[in-house]
Amino acid sequence: MTNQQNKNIALSDEVEKVLNYVKDQLYFGRLSSGDRLPAERKLAEHLGVSRAHVRCAFQKMEFYGLAKTYPQSGTVVTQMKLQQMESLFTDMLKIDRYDFSSLVDVRLLLEVETARLAAQNRDETDIEAMKAAMVGCEEKFGTEDQVPKDFEFHQAVARAAHNPVMSSLLLIITPDVLKYFQKYKVCAVPREDVLREHKELYDCIVNHDSDGAMAVVRQHLSTLLEFSQMHKKSQTPINR
């Protein structure tokens, strides 16, 4: 297994480390509703994780209503009773223990719908972001940066849908899909197929072709879906 694969598998472990730290700080009274969370850099250094992991954890907290980020002010714990916070933290951490097949099914549903909306709602800024991500993925294909660059392209498509809930949901579940994908060494799709499908999806979105975009996504994720269905009976929950 390559260093990058190990990094991908460990991604959710690091995010959970941040979430559990914040949960403990709240439980022991070191943090309270309305308090500002430590700066990303400071917390990353304290926990021995990257700022990207801290940022992902904060995004998850914000999605679940546990925190709110204010420009120039940082991320603040929302006004909520401790019991409510503990329940939400528990629910948030449980999502990473769903079985792989369920995660893939949800990812497919979300990506098909975001592709449809992206074809309807994209603007020139979105087109530029998707093109840059597509080129970046092509340049890094076959290197240790391939997986994060591929994820970056799919996130650019999700943002082009202009539905922040869908984009946030994909941000939450996709790292765990990729973790399982790498752990069980799912057969890689040929380079030419991946890049061709990225270009086809990009063209459909640029040309407002919603049906075409949806079809490309279904084809693009077909290998992952087939793998999850084939191994559904033997799968166990993803535990950290």
N, C-alpha and C positions, 0 to 999 in steps of 0.2 A: 504494500500500500504506500502511495506517495505521501510526502509531507502535506501536500495540499488536501488530499483525501482525509488525512488525520485532522487537519484544521477544520474541514467541513463537518466531520463527525462531532468534533468537540464544540462547535459553535453554540449549540443549544445548552450545553453544560455551562458555558461561560455566562450566557444570558441568565440562566436559572440562578447562578451564583449571585448575580447582581440583584435579582428579584428577591431571593431569600434574604439577602443582606438588608434590603430596605424593609422587608416584612418584619425581620427581627428588630430593627431599629424602632419601628412603630410599636411592636409588642412590648418592648422594654421601656417605652416612653422616651427614647432618645430623639424620636421624631414625632410630630403631632400634626393634626390637620392644619393646613395653612403654612406649614414650614416649607422652606425652600430646600430641595434636595441638593446634595453636594454637586459641585461642578463635574462635568464629564471627565475631565483630565484628572482631577483629584481623586475621584472615586475609582477610576480605572487603575491608577497607580496603587491605591490602597488595596484593591482586590486582586491585583496582578492580572488584569484582563485588558483588552483593547478598548479604546474609546468607542469603536463601532459596536462592541457588545453592550456597553453602557447605554449608548444611544438606542439600540434595539430594545433593551429592557424598558427604557423610559417611554418609547413609543407604544410598547405593549401596555404599560400602565395607563398611558393617556387614552388608548383605545378602550380600556375597561373602565374608564372614568375615575381612576385612582390618582391621576395627576393631570396637571395642565401646564403647558409650556407657554411662557409669555416672552415676546421679543425683548431682548436686552435685560430680561429679569431672571431667566432660567426656568427650571421646572419646579412646580409647587405642588405639594400634596393637597388634594381636594378636601373640602369640608365634609367629613363623613365619620360616622361612629366607628370605633375600632372593630366591633363585631362585624359590621358590614364590610370593612376593609379586609379582614381575615377571610371572609367568605369569598370575596372577589379574587384575592390572591390565590386561594385554593383552586377556584375554577380556572384561573388563568394558567396555573402550572399544570393542571390536569390535561390541558389540550395537547401537550407534548407526549401524552401516553396513549393517545388514540392509535388504533392499528393503522398500518401503512395503507391498506386498501381504502379505508375511509378518508384518509388525508388526500390520496390521489383523486378519489371521486370528487371531493370538494374542490380541489385545485382545478380539475377539468371544468367543472361547472362555472367557477369564478373566471377562469381564463377565457372560456368561450364567451361569456357575457361581457367581460371587459373588452374583448376584441370587437364585439358588436358595437358597444358604446364608443369605443375609440374611433371606429370608422365614422360614427355620426358626429362626435364632439371634438375631434382633434383640431388643434390650431397650429399655426406655423412654428411656435415654440416647441410643441410636442413632436412635430415632424423632425425638427433639428435634433431633439434629444434622442428620438428613436434611431435616427440615422447614425448618430455618434456612437450609440451603444451597440448597434449592429456592426459597425466597422471595428469597434473595439473588440467585440467577440470574435470576429473573423481574424483579427491580428493576433489574438492570444489563444486561438484554438490549438489544442494539443499541448499547451503549457499548463503550469500550475494555476494560472489565472483564468483558465477556461470556464470553470463553474461559476465563479462570481461574476464574470463578464456576461455569461448567458443569463444569469439571474437579473443583471442590470438591464438587459434588453427587455425582459419580460416585465420588469417593474416600470420601464419607460412606457410600454404599451398600457399597463394598468393605469398609470397617471394620466395618459391621454384620454382615458374614459371619463375623466373628471368626476369620478365617484370615489371620494376618499375612504368610504367604508370598505369597498371592494379592494382598494389598493392596500389598506391596512390589514385586511384579512389575509391577503396573499403574502404580505410581509411577515405575518405571524406563522403561517403554516409551511411556506415553501422551504425554509432552512431544514425543517424536520423531514420533508420529503426527500431533499437532497442528501441528508444524512443517511437515511435508509438506502437510498439509491446507491451511494458509495459503499456502504457497509456490506451490501450483498452483491456488489459488483454486477449490477445490471448491464447487459450488453450495450456497449456504446453505439449510438446511431452514427453512421458514416458522416464524415465531415461535410461532404458535398450535399448530403440530404439536409443536415441542420442549417447550413448557410443558405441553401436554396429556399427552405421553408421560412426562414427569417425574412429573406428578401420578398417572398410572396406575401407574407403577412404585412410587411411594411407597405408594399405596393397597394394592397387591398385597403388598408387604413387611409393612405394618402388619397386614394380614389373614391373614398366613401362607399366602398363595397362591403357592407356588413355581412351579407351571406358568405361571400368569399373569405372574409377574415375568420368567421366562425369555422368554416370548413378546414382552413389551413391549421388552425389551432387543434382541432380534433385529430388531424393527421399528425401534427407535430408531437402530440402527447400520446399517440397510439401505442408506441413501444412501452412507455411507462405504464399505461393502463393495462396492456396485455400482461405485463409482468406481475402487476399487483393482483389481477384476477386469477392468474395461473397459480400463484402462491397463497391465495387468500386463506385456504384451509389450514395452512401450516404457519401462518403469521402469528406473531405474538405482539402485544403492545410495545410501543417504543418507550423503553424506560431509560432514564438517564443514569 
